[in-house]
Amino acid sequence: MSDTSRVPTRLSASEAAQTRVLSDEDPMLQAALEQLAVTYSIRRILLWTLVFVPLTLAIVGVVLAFVLQAPADDHGIAS
């Protein structure tokens, strides 16, 4: 039976870079990386709230307007 717990896993380039950075003991670098992560999180939230949410609501509104629109020539009178 082979022991798979000792098999090294191959890291992607981004994981390897993150491991190198996180293993560093430089507190200034850690603070800068945390600030960068917060900045990009805020930008992602703003992008969703200012672009995607209104766009989605507009699309839903247009679809509902067409679905709920009564035919123009039908006034409820049977011919």
A tleap script that builds the chain and sets N, CA, C and O, in Angstrom:
source leaprc.protein.ff14SB
mol = sequence {
  NMET SER ASP THR SER ARG VAL PRO THR ARG
  LEU SER ALA SER GLU ALA ALA GLN THR ARG
  VAL LEU SER ASP GLU ASP PRO MET LEU GLN
  ALA ALA LEU GLU GLN LEU ALA VAL THR TYR
  SER ILE ARG ARG ILE LEU LEU TRP THR LEU
  VAL PHE VAL PRO LEU THR LEU ALA ILE VAL
  GLY VAL VAL LEU ALA PHE VAL LEU GLN ALA
  PRO ALA ASP ASP HIE GLY ILE ALA CSER
}
set mol.1.N position { 0.837 -1.169 0.000 }
set mol.1.CA position { 0.000 0.000 0.000 }
set mol.1.C position { 0.889 1.242 0.000 }
set mol.1.O position { 1.850 1.315 0.767 }
set mol.2.N position { 0.585 2.193 -0.831 }
set mol.2.CA position { 1.435 3.378 -0.925 }
set mol.2.C position { 0.929 4.472 0.005 }
set mol.2.O position { -0.269 4.601 0.259 }
set mol.3.N position { 1.867 5.244 0.498 }
set mol.3.CA position { 1.533 6.348 1.399 }
set mol.3.C position { 1.352 7.612 0.567 }
set mol.3.O position { 2.326 8.172 0.064 }
set mol.4.N position { 0.110 8.062 0.420 }
set mol.4.CA position { -0.162 9.248 -0.410 }
set mol.4.C position { -0.064 10.540 0.378 }
set mol.4.O position { -0.151 11.620 -0.207 }
set mol.5.N position { 0.115 10.460 1.688 }
set mol.5.CA position { 0.199 11.688 2.479 }
set mol.5.C position { 1.525 12.412 2.262 }
set mol.5.O position { 1.636 13.597 2.573 }
set mol.6.N position { 2.526 11.720 1.737 }
set mol.6.CA position { 3.823 12.344 1.537 }
set mol.6.C position { 4.030 12.806 0.107 }
set mol.6.O position { 5.106 13.299 -0.233 }
set mol.7.N position { 3.018 12.653 -0.737 }
set mol.7.CA position { 3.137 13.068 -2.129 }
set mol.7.C position { 2.980 14.583 -2.199 }
set mol.7.O position { 1.949 15.113 -1.786 }
set mol.8.N position { 3.980 15.285 -2.713 }
set mol.8.CA position { 3.852 16.748 -2.795 }
set mol.8.C position { 2.827 17.132 -3.858 }
set mol.8.O position { 2.718 16.496 -4.906 }
set mol.9.N position { 2.091 18.175 -3.560 }
set mol.9.CA position { 1.109 18.663 -4.526 }
set mol.9.C position { 1.727 19.797 -5.320 }
set mol.9.O position { 2.567 20.544 -4.819 }
set mol.10.N position { 1.301 19.909 -6.553 }
set mol.10.CA position { 1.833 20.959 -7.412 }
set mol.10.C position { 0.976 22.208 -7.248 }
set mol.10.O position { -0.241 22.164 -7.426 }
set mol.11.N position { 1.612 23.303 -6.912 }
set mol.11.CA position { 0.898 24.559 -6.716 }
set mol.11.C position { 0.864 25.351 -8.013 }
set mol.11.O position { 1.796 25.305 -8.816 }
set mol.12.N position { -0.220 26.072 -8.198 }
set mol.12.CA position { -0.262 26.976 -9.338 }
set mol.12.C position { 0.666 28.150 -9.051 }
set mol.12.O position { 1.135 28.319 -7.926 }
set mol.13.N position { 0.924 28.946 -10.059 }
set mol.13.CA position { 1.832 30.084 -9.895 }
set mol.13.C position { 1.290 31.068 -8.868 }
set mol.13.O position { 2.049 31.606 -8.062 }
set mol.14.N position { -0.021 31.308 -8.893 }
set mol.14.CA position { -0.589 32.261 -7.936 }
set mol.14.C position { -0.543 31.707 -6.514 }
set mol.14.O position { -0.286 32.451 -5.567 }
set mol.15.N position { -0.791 30.404 -6.358 }
set mol.15.CA position { -0.716 29.808 -5.025 }
set mol.15.C position { 0.713 29.831 -4.497 }
set mol.15.O position { 0.940 30.083 -3.313 }
set mol.16.N position { 1.672 29.567 -5.375 }
set mol.16.CA position { 3.073 29.586 -4.956 }
set mol.16.C position { 3.496 30.988 -4.539 }
set mol.16.O position { 4.196 31.158 -3.541 }
set mol.17.N position { 3.070 31.996 -5.304 }
set mol.17.CA position { 3.403 33.378 -4.958 }
set mol.17.C position { 2.746 33.772 -3.645 }
set mol.17.O position { 3.362 34.441 -2.815 }
set mol.18.N position { 1.500 33.359 -3.454 }
set mol.18.CA position { 0.802 33.679 -2.216 }
set mol.18.C position { 1.479 33.003 -1.029 }
set mol.18.O position { 1.588 33.597 0.043 }
set mol.19.N position { 1.929 31.779 -1.213 }
set mol.19.CA position { 2.620 31.066 -0.140 }
set mol.19.C position { 3.917 31.776 0.216 }
set mol.19.O position { 4.256 31.904 1.392 }
set mol.20.N position { 4.643 32.238 -0.801 }
set mol.20.CA position { 5.888 32.966 -0.533 }
set mol.20.C position { 5.611 34.254 0.220 }
set mol.20.O position { 6.327 34.598 1.161 }
set mol.21.N position { 4.565 34.971 -0.197 }
set mol.21.CA position { 4.259 36.251 0.445 }
set mol.21.C position { 3.764 36.030 1.864 }
set mol.21.O position { 4.167 36.743 2.782 }
set mol.22.N position { 2.889 35.043 2.048 }
set mol.22.CA position { 2.324 34.808 3.369 }
set mol.22.C position { 3.340 34.234 4.344 }
set mol.22.O position { 3.199 34.399 5.555 }
set mol.23.N position { 4.357 33.565 3.830 }
set mol.23.CA position { 5.370 33.023 4.729 }
set mol.23.C position { 6.381 34.091 5.145 }
set mol.23.O position { 7.180 33.868 6.054 }
set mol.24.N position { 6.349 35.240 4.489 }
set mol.24.CA position { 7.254 36.330 4.833 }
set mol.24.C position { 6.818 36.944 6.162 }
set mol.24.O position { 5.625 37.018 6.458 }
set mol.25.N position { 7.764 37.372 6.935 }
set mol.25.CA position { 7.475 37.935 8.252 }
set mol.25.C position { 7.465 39.461 8.240 }
set mol.25.O position { 7.534 40.075 9.304 }
set mol.26.N position { 7.382 40.081 7.084 }
set mol.26.CA position { 7.409 41.539 6.989 }
set mol.26.C position { 6.019 42.100 7.286 }
set mol.26.O position { 5.104 41.908 6.485 }
set mol.27.N position { 5.836 42.786 8.412 }
set mol.27.CA position { 4.504 43.295 8.755 }
set mol.27.C position { 4.023 44.399 7.815 }
set mol.27.O position { 2.819 44.542 7.600 }
set mol.28.N position { 4.945 45.180 7.255 }
set mol.28.CA position { 4.543 46.241 6.323 }
set mol.28.C position { 3.973 45.631 5.045 }
set mol.28.O position { 2.990 46.130 4.498 }
set mol.29.N position { 4.590 44.557 4.575 }
set mol.29.CA position { 4.090 43.873 3.388 }
set mol.29.C position { 2.724 43.252 3.663 }
set mol.29.O position { 1.825 43.320 2.825 }
set mol.30.N position { 2.575 42.652 4.828 }
set mol.30.CA position { 1.292 42.065 5.200 }
set mol.30.C position { 0.203 43.131 5.258 }
set mol.30.O position { -0.911 42.898 4.789 }
set mol.31.N position { 0.509 44.292 5.824 }
set mol.31.CA position { -0.471 45.377 5.910 }
set mol.31.C position { -0.835 45.889 4.524 }
set mol.31.O position { -2.000 46.178 4.252 }
set mol.32.N position { 0.153 46.003 3.650 }
set mol.32.CA position { -0.117 46.472 2.287 }
set mol.32.C position { -0.991 45.478 1.532 }
set mol.32.O position { -1.896 45.879 0.800 }
set mol.33.N position { -0.729 44.190 1.703 }
set mol.33.CA position { -1.544 43.174 1.038 }
set mol.33.C position { -2.969 43.149 1.575 }
set mol.33.O position { -3.917 42.966 0.811 }
set mol.34.N position { -3.126 43.331 2.871 }
set mol.34.CA position { -4.473 43.379 3.441 }
set mol.34.C position { -5.229 44.598 2.929 }
set mol.34.O position { -6.421 44.509 2.634 }
set mol.35.N position { -4.548 45.735 2.822 }
set mol.35.CA position { -5.184 46.943 2.297 }
set mol.35.C position { -5.589 46.747 0.840 }
set mol.35.O position { -6.659 47.191 0.425 }
set mol.36.N position { -4.746 46.091 0.074 }
set mol.36.CA position { -5.058 45.814 -1.327 }
set mol.36.C position { -6.268 44.893 -1.442 }
set mol.36.O position { -7.131 45.103 -2.294 }
set mol.37.N position { -6.333 43.886 -0.597 }
set mol.37.CA position { -7.478 42.968 -0.611 }
set mol.37.C position { -8.762 43.693 -0.258 }
set mol.37.O position { -9.798 43.445 -0.875 }
set mol.38.N position { -8.717 44.581 0.720 }
set mol.38.CA position { -9.906 45.350 1.110 }
set mol.38.C position { -10.324 46.275 -0.021 }
set mol.38.O position { -11.515 46.413 -0.301 }
set mol.39.N position { -9.356 46.909 -0.674 }
set mol.39.CA position { -9.666 47.818 -1.778 }
set mol.39.C position { -10.368 47.082 -2.903 }
set mol.39.O position { -11.361 47.577 -3.437 }
set mol.40.N position { -9.875 45.912 -3.273 }
set mol.40.CA position { -10.510 45.164 -4.358 }
set mol.40.C position { -11.861 44.596 -3.946 }
set mol.40.O position { -12.750 44.455 -4.785 }
set mol.41.N position { -12.028 44.268 -2.671 }
set mol.41.CA position { -13.340 43.816 -2.204 }
set mol.41.C position { -14.358 44.944 -2.306 }
set mol.41.O position { -15.491 44.723 -2.733 }
set mol.42.N position { -13.960 46.144 -1.918 }
set mol.42.CA position { -14.858 47.299 -2.009 }
set mol.42.C position { -15.180 47.596 -3.463 }
set mol.42.O position { -16.329 47.894 -3.790 }
set mol.43.N position { -14.195 47.521 -4.334 }
set mol.43.CA position { -14.454 47.765 -5.760 }
set mol.43.C position { -15.414 46.734 -6.330 }
set mol.43.O position { -16.281 47.076 -7.134 }
set mol.44.N position { -15.271 45.482 -5.929 }
set mol.44.CA position { -16.169 44.436 -6.416 }
set mol.44.C position { -17.598 44.685 -5.934 }
set mol.44.O position { -18.551 44.517 -6.695 }
set mol.45.N position { -17.745 45.084 -4.674 }
set mol.45.CA position { -19.074 45.384 -4.133 }
set mol.45.C position { -19.687 46.572 -4.862 }
set mol.45.O position { -20.868 46.541 -5.208 }
set mol.46.N position { -18.904 47.615 -5.098 }
set mol.46.CA position { -19.418 48.786 -5.818 }
set mol.46.C position { -19.805 48.434 -7.246 }
set mol.46.O position { -20.810 48.931 -7.756 }
set mol.47.N position { -19.027 47.591 -7.889 }
set mol.47.CA position { -19.358 47.175 -9.249 }
set mol.47.C position { -20.697 46.457 -9.273 }
set mol.47.O position { -21.521 46.713 -10.151 }
set mol.48.N position { -20.922 45.564 -8.323 }
set mol.48.CA position { -22.200 44.846 -8.266 }
set mol.48.C position { -23.348 45.799 -7.984 }
set mol.48.O position { -24.393 45.718 -8.631 }
set mol.49.N position { -23.168 46.706 -7.020 }
set mol.49.CA position { -24.290 47.560 -6.632 }
set mol.49.C position { -24.572 48.658 -7.639 }
set mol.49.O position { -25.721 49.075 -7.783 }
set mol.50.N position { -23.571 49.131 -8.328 }
set mol.50.CA position { -23.771 50.256 -9.245 }
set mol.50.C position { -23.998 49.841 -10.688 }
set mol.50.O position { -24.513 50.637 -11.473 }
set mol.51.N position { -23.631 48.624 -11.063 }
set mol.51.CA position { -23.765 48.204 -12.456 }
set mol.51.C position { -24.696 47.008 -12.602 }
set mol.51.O position { -25.718 47.095 -13.283 }
set mol.52.N position { -24.353 45.907 -11.972 }
set mol.52.CA position { -25.082 44.670 -12.235 }
set mol.52.C position { -26.488 44.652 -11.641 }
set mol.52.O position { -27.417 44.153 -12.275 }
set mol.53.N position { -26.655 45.186 -10.445 }
set mol.53.CA position { -27.985 45.181 -9.825 }
set mol.53.C position { -28.958 46.059 -10.610 }
set mol.53.O position { -30.050 45.584 -10.923 }
set mol.54.N position { -28.631 47.313 -10.948 }
set mol.54.CA position { -29.572 48.104 -11.754 }
set mol.54.C position { -29.824 47.507 -13.136 }
set mol.54.O position { -30.944 47.568 -13.643 }
set mol.55.N position { -28.803 46.937 -13.740 }
set mol.55.CA position { -28.978 46.316 -15.049 }
set mol.55.C position { -29.936 45.126 -14.956 }
set mol.55.O position { -30.808 44.959 -15.808 }
set mol.56.N position { -29.775 44.314 -13.934 }
set mol.56.CA position { -30.667 43.174 -13.736 }
set mol.56.C position { -32.094 43.638 -13.476 }
set mol.56.O position { -33.040 43.074 -14.026 }
set mol.57.N position { -32.255 44.654 -12.648 }
set mol.57.CA position { -33.598 45.171 -12.372 }
set mol.57.C position { -34.236 45.761 -13.624 }
set mol.57.O position { -35.441 45.611 -13.828 }
set mol.58.N position { -33.458 46.423 -14.456 }
set mol.58.CA position { -33.998 46.979 -15.702 }
set mol.58.C position { -34.460 45.866 -16.633 }
set mol.58.O position { -35.523 45.970 -17.245 }
set mol.59.N position { -33.683 44.822 -16.744 }
set mol.59.CA position { -34.064 43.696 -17.607 }
set mol.59.C position { -35.339 43.042 -17.086 }
set mol.59.O position { -36.240 42.732 -17.866 }
set mol.60.N position { -35.423 42.832 -15.782 }
set mol.60.CA position { -36.628 42.244 -15.195 }
set mol.60.C position { -37.825 43.159 -15.430 }
set mol.60.O position { -38.917 42.674 -15.726 }
set mol.61.N position { -37.642 44.466 -15.305 }
set mol.61.CA position { -38.731 45.409 -15.540 }
set mol.61.C position { -39.230 45.376 -16.971 }
set mol.61.O position { -40.437 45.420 -17.207 }
set mol.62.N position { -38.327 45.299 -17.921 }
set mol.62.CA position { -38.726 45.243 -19.332 }
set mol.62.C position { -39.471 43.946 -19.620 }
set mol.62.O position { -40.489 43.954 -20.312 }
set mol.63.N position { -38.978 42.848 -19.100 }
set mol.63.CA position { -39.653 41.564 -19.315 }
set mol.63.C position { -41.044 41.588 -18.692 }
set mol.63.O position { -42.004 41.138 -19.317 }
set mol.64.N position { -41.168 42.099 -17.485 }
set mol.64.CA position { -42.478 42.179 -16.844 }
set mol.64.C position { -43.418 43.114 -17.592 }
set mol.64.O position { -44.616 42.842 -17.679 }
set mol.65.N position { -42.900 44.204 -18.131 }
set mol.65.CA position { -43.747 45.131 -18.884 }
set mol.65.C position { -44.335 44.448 -20.107 }
set mol.65.O position { -45.506 44.659 -20.424 }
set mol.66.N position { -43.559 43.645 -20.791 }
set mol.66.CA position { -44.076 42.944 -21.968 }
set mol.66.C position { -45.016 41.802 -21.580 }
set mol.66.O position { -46.015 41.562 -22.257 }
set mol.67.N position { -44.699 41.108 -20.504 }
set mol.67.CA position { -45.535 39.983 -20.092 }
set mol.67.C position { -46.886 40.467 -19.575 }
set mol.67.O position { -47.912 39.855 -19.870 }
set mol.68.N position { -46.899 41.537 -18.822 }
set mol.68.CA position { -48.129 42.013 -18.193 }
set mol.68.C position { -48.915 42.990 -19.054 }
set mol.68.O position { -50.007 43.410 -18.674 }
set mol.69.N position { -48.377 43.352 -20.196 }
set mol.69.CA position { -49.051 44.322 -21.058 }
set mol.69.C position { -50.271 43.670 -21.707 }
set mol.69.O position { -50.188 42.579 -22.273 }
set mol.70.N position { -51.408 44.370 -21.611 }
set mol.70.CA position { -52.632 43.874 -22.244 }
set mol.70.C position { -52.591 44.227 -23.720 }
set mol.70.O position { -52.018 45.251 -24.092 }
set mol.71.N position { -53.184 43.402 -24.563 }
set mol.71.CA position { -53.236 43.741 -25.991 }
set mol.71.C position { -53.978 45.062 -26.200 }
set mol.71.O position { -54.968 45.332 -25.520 }
set mol.72.N position { -53.507 45.879 -27.131 }
set mol.72.CA position { -54.058 47.219 -27.331 }
set mol.72.C position { -55.471 47.186 -27.893 }
set mol.72.O position { -56.266 48.075 -27.586 }
set mol.73.N position { -55.809 46.189 -28.707 }
set mol.73.CA position { -57.126 46.177 -29.339 }
set mol.73.C position { -58.149 45.387 -28.532 }
set mol.73.O position { -59.321 45.361 -28.908 }
set mol.74.N position { -57.762 44.759 -27.464 }
set mol.74.CA position { -58.687 43.971 -26.659 }
set mol.74.C position { -59.117 44.788 -25.448 }
set mol.74.O position { -58.292 45.132 -24.602 }
set mol.75.N position { -60.411 45.100 -25.364 }
set mol.75.CA position { -60.929 45.871 -24.244 }
set mol.75.C position { -61.846 45.021 -23.377 }
set mol.75.O position { -62.689 45.554 -22.655 }
set mol.76.N position { -61.693 43.728 -23.441 }
set mol.76.CA position { -62.503 42.839 -22.636 }
set mol.76.C position { -63.871 42.559 -23.224 }
set mol.76.O position { -64.712 41.964 -22.551 }
set mol.77.N position { -64.119 42.968 -24.458 }
set mol.77.CA position { -65.410 42.746 -25.106 }
set mol.77.C position { -65.266 41.561 -26.045 }
set mol.77.O position { -64.426 41.571 -26.944 }
set mol.78.N position { -66.079 40.552 -25.836 }
set mol.78.CA position { -66.022 39.367 -26.698 }
set mol.78.C position { -66.732 39.658 -28.006 }
set mol.78.O position { -67.816 40.241 -28.008 }
set mol.79.N position { -66.132 39.259 -29.117 }
set mol.79.CA position { -66.787 39.523 -30.396 }
set mol.79.C position { -67.550 38.329 -30.886 }
set mol.79.O position { -68.162 38.382 -31.953 }
savepdb mol mol.pdb
quit
